[in-house]
């Protein structure tokens, strides 16, 4: 793998799309420049490049300037990428706090199936659950306490590949929270695995 490929891969892991990575790297290479030149370097159509630059401005990775009356766009310092990481960390922390509250409510009514909550028990039931996860409408998957997830790594890999095939990409983030013994898989729904590992709750 070349150095450029490695850089592109790491930027993708931060949540940038393939085209956003191409535009950002082109901007770093060219310095302050026109949309047309950035698009040419990134090998994208000008309208597409302009749309992506605007999205990167929202992420503080691009800025618009004017020189002698001309609109120019500059890629910002790679240090600004730390801002993306901090935002992601805050979002993960907020999700954890929210799901800990959900877990507390679940454990209060541990084995009762309520509106909006489905209970899965046993291996055959877990196959249905795995299929449900694979149809996630979101490419971002958060796994809390991955070591406690009772779905084997081979099956999880199949789930992630299915999501990637449908959506074009999949982003897996794993984190550990010692406040509870169970585990979570968060996609467009939430799967909670209690510490018993014999059942799961699908929320949403």
N, C-alpha and C positions, 0 to 999 in steps of 0.2 A: 504493500500500500504506500503510495506517494505521500509526501508531506502535505500537499494540498488536499488530498483525499482525506487524510486524518483530520485536518482542520475543519473541512466541510462536515465530516461525521460528527465532530464534537459540537459544532454550531447547531447541527440538527438535533442533537440531544438536548439542547437548551430550549427547544421548541420552535426554532426557525424552520420555515419550509425550505424545500430545495431551491426554489426561485429566490426567496429572501436571502439565502446564503450567497447565491450567485451575484445578486445585486450588491450586497454588502461588501463582498470581496472585491468586486469591480470598483466600487466607490473608494475603498482603501487604496487600491492600485493606482487609480487615476487622480485622486485628490479632487478639489472642487471642480465640477464639470457639469456639462449639460446632460439632460435626460437622454438625449439621442446617443451621446458617446458612451454613457454608462450602459444603456441598453445594448449597444453594439458589442461592448466588451463582454457583457454577461450573456450575449447571444439570445436576447429576448426582444420581442416587439416593443416599440416605444410606448404604446398605451399600457401594456402590461408592466413595463419597467416603472412608469410613473405611478401606477396604482400601488406597486410594491414599495416604492420609495416613501409614499405617504404613510403606509402601514409601519415602515421602519422609523419614520419620524415620531409616530406615537410611542414607539418603544425606545425613543431617544438614541437611536443608532444612526440617524441621518438628520441633517439640518439644511434648510434652504437659506442661501445668501444671495446677495446681488453685487455684481462687479461691473461697473460701467454700464449699468442699466440691464445687464443680462442676468437671468435667473440661473443660478448654479446650485448644485446639491453636493453636499460633502458627507462622507461616512464619518461618524464620530469615533473617538478612541475606543479600542477594544476594551478598555477599562470600564466603559459604560455597560458592558455585558454583565458585570457584577450586579447591576441594577436588576436585570432580568432574574438572576439567581436569587436575589433577596426577595423579589416579588413572589417567585415560586415558593420560596421557603415560608413566607407569610401565609400564602394560600394554603399550603399543606398543613401548617399549624392550625389555621382556622378550621379546616376540614376535620382535623383530628379532634379538636374540641367539640365540634358539632356532633361527630359520630360517637364520641364517648358519652355524650348525653343520650343519644339514641340507644346505645348499648345498655345504659343504666335503665332506660324505660323497658327495653326488651327483657332484661334479666328480672325486672319486677313482675313480669307476666311471662315467665320463661318458656313455657311450652304451649302457650295459647296463640292460635293463629288469628290475627286481627286484620281489619280492612287495610289493604295496601301492603301487607306482609305475607309472604309465602314461606312455608317451612319445607325444607328438603331433608330427607333422612335416608341413609343407605347409599350403596354404590350406584345402583341404577338411577336413583333420584339425582345423584350428583352428576350423572351424564347429561341429564336434562338441564341442570344448572349450568354446566360448562357450555352447552349450546346457547343458552340464554346470554351468557357473558360474551360469547363470540359474535353476537349480533349487536354489540354496543354501537351506538350512533356517534360516539366520541372516540378519537384516537388516543386520548390521554387516559392512562390507567394508573391509579394509585394503589399500591399494595402496602398495607400496614401490618407489620410483623409477618413477613413472608415465610419465615421458618415455621410458622404455625398453621399455614394454609394446608388443609388436608387433600389438596389436589396435587398429584405428582408433577414434577417439573416437565416431563414429556408431554403431559396433557395440557399444561399451561402454555407450553411453547406452541402447540397446535392452535389453542385459543387465540394467542397473539398473532400468529400467522394468518388466521382467518380474518381477524380485524384488519390487518395490514392489506390483505388481498382486496377487501371491500372498500376501504377508505384511502388506500394509497400509502398510509404510514401508520405506525403505532408507537406511542411513547410510554415506556414503563418507568415509573418512579417507585422505588421501594424505600420504606422508612420503618424504624423500630420505635415502638412506644411501650414503655414498661408499665404503664398505668393499668393495663388489662392483659389478661393471658390469652385472649382469643386473637383473631386476625380479621382484616377487612380487605375486600377488593372493591374499589370505587371506580365506576365507569359512569354511564348515564343512570345507573341504579347503584345500590350498595348491597354487597353480600357480607354478612357477618357470620363468622365461624366461631362459636363458643369454644372454650378450652377443651370441651369433651371431644371435639373433632368428629362426632358422629352425626351431626346435623348442621344445617345452615339456614340462615334467614335472608330472604331476598326482599329488600325494601325499595319501594318506588315502582 
